[in-house]
Amino acid sequence: MRKLRNSCLYFSAGLFLLISLLSTAQTQIKSNELIIPNTKDSVVIDGVLDDIVWKDALSVSLNIVNSPWDNLPSPVKTQAKIIENGTYIYISFIAFDPNPNEIHGFLADRDTTWGDDLVGIKLDTFNSRQLNYNFLVNPFGVQNDSIANEVTGEENRLWDGNWHSFGKKTATGYQVEIAIPYNILNFDENNNEQTWAIEFVRFYPRDERLRISHIQLDKDNNCWLCQIPEIKGFQHSNLKENLTITPFIVASKNQNRNLPDQNWSELNDVDAGMDIRWGPNANTLLNATINPDFSTVESDAGQLNINNTSSLFFDEKRSFFLENSDYFSSNFNLVYTRNIADPDYGAKLTSRTDKYSYGLFITNDQQTTFIVPGNISDDIATLDRESHSAAFNYRYNYNDQLTLGLVSTLRTADNYHNALAGIDAKYRINDSHTLNAQFLYSNTEYPNDLFKSFCFDDAEDGCQQQVSNDCKFGNCAFNEQVNRTKQEESFSDQAYKIDYEYKTEYWEVNVNHEKIDNQFRADLGFMTKADHQQNKVEVIRLFYGDNDDFWSETYIYSSWYNTKNENGEFIERAFDGTIELLGPKLSYVSVNISQATKVGLRHDDSLLNLINNTTQFDEQVVKLYAEFKPYSHLFTAIGYDFGDKIDYNNNRLGTYNEVYAELTSHATDHLYISLTHTYSNLKAEPTFSSGKDDVYTANLTNLRISYQFDVQSYLKFNVEYFDVEYNTANNPFIAPDNINKDLSTQLIYSYKLNPQTVFFLGYSDNSIQNDSLNKISKREKTFFSKVSYAWSL
């Protein structure tokens, strides 16, 4: 308790110091003020630009390249227009191009064309310089949208707003029309004239990817959002259709068998549910879902998970959690909604004004999964019982320099709970210097028998066996999570993080200190570390080439960090250096050299101490990577990692090689093909003098083929093949199958009228092979269909 009280005092003193400095800080905001016209007419979004409305619209020229060039004249002409009619904000672009055949733009699913030619706007509807919407469109009208959070530095590209766009190529380039309804935006609704912040942007990828704007941006000011100009008007905004009800029905047929058994079991299921989206006003939104279909329609991209001591991270794809998910962001990842797998209901309330924002959601889950962290490894705990989860985040903008926040999360089930609360702050000392801080406190109770699920021996006495010569280096029934979950009563602890950032046009410096105590838990988040404290320093030097230089940008990174446990025992120390080059044909080359000293597995797994219980190893790894786009329709990349890495399964140093290759092609405007392959191999001194030195060889292949009929419908075929061969003679502390193969395929047809009105029809299967199967055999088949329709009232 004394440790907690002292930490609270230090943190409070730090916040008081930040507030006392407010009078010395200033935020620079460009004041190139614009006025948005109002009309009673509407626009037909067809990309033709022949509506009479455009004659009265505000016209803006985009003629400045502010990245990577330093506010130089644009080599291409771009004309934007904007007007509103109380229901929609209409924007049009005419993007001229001297070589239209070189335009990078193809038909694709939304949010997949961020590297194309794009035009669009950044919109800060509260003019708070804390959060902005991004609406970008490629030459075919494919939408890319996101919400960027200046406080956390994160951009949520998974958010999908319901807006309209159309694009078409022309003999002189391309042109785009956009209609953004007021009811997808959060703003301070009133009948008075409003002031928002807006920037018109164009991305022009040729030899370099030019960012073209209508304003200059000062690169010595690390807050670009703070510099964009204001636009006045919007007093006629009328929030119609702010109640949306989306019923849906899902039908599936699942066939499974337990190989080598050849008999199939079959389960047919038809389920229905409903999503409700209601905005009582422009700055408040209520989302609710009943019996939701929270399955992800398209499978996650495969990741190699071999010789890895940390859980894999997967993006959220479910609309209920994605809407306004940035309201729950903080310095630590405290809300990782993929932890919530199978809920019956959910409700979320979010609201924002120019001074504050808050978000609250609650939901249940038919099962309970969470990460049990550690300082060497983490693992996933699963409780076969229903749980309830909640998250709350409040953020207050004291002024343009200081933002304060409160955060809390909760998970509860029978004989289990995890409650977390904390405070955070961001302080912009000036244009180049920023401080971030967060302090957290948690209280947790585990079921008394949870530790048994981490025993290698299912019997209870397997977790209580005495250490012997045969119970060394991970070969006994213990692992780290057994000790971290063997708690008879509730327990509490704390965590905090302090970041300092210095950023100018040519330099970036980041200094970080974080401490996560032994019994701190954040079970709703993605926090894989506990009993962990780290100091880290990162320095980046940026060089910008002239227009005639071969390389347009050069980045030189160096970083150092040192990690210990709560008692000061050594875990890891590392130094690395990186050089990155951006050149012609959108090429990117990276060379990284790292040297680290780190501990391997515990010798005695029944103990958590590290001194005299671990061996230190020196890792040296070189990472080479290169990518370029020789033609507008072709992208290729290759990477090669090699060096000495720890073989965690066997607690020794091995020789590591990994090759990554990617080839992506837009064969036509409609057809997209992507092929990636990863080869990984680890060698170590053989256990027997006559044996081979291979430990494992792994191959992961992903093939994705998509035919986009138009911006609303596509047919996709995905194949993922995973093949791992273990040398059983050179894995003395584990007993893996020599053959481990996994093949998954998926075929999906999709029609999306908008993000909520969709139709899916698909098939997927999975096949495996191991030492007990003489060929790869199918073990699962699924046919599924989903229909949803959004009713706006």
Summary of the structure (lengths in Angstrom):
residues: 793
radius of gyration: 27.6
end to end distance: 53.6
largest distance: 85.7
contacts: 2625
relative contact order: 0.10
helix: 8%
strand: 53%
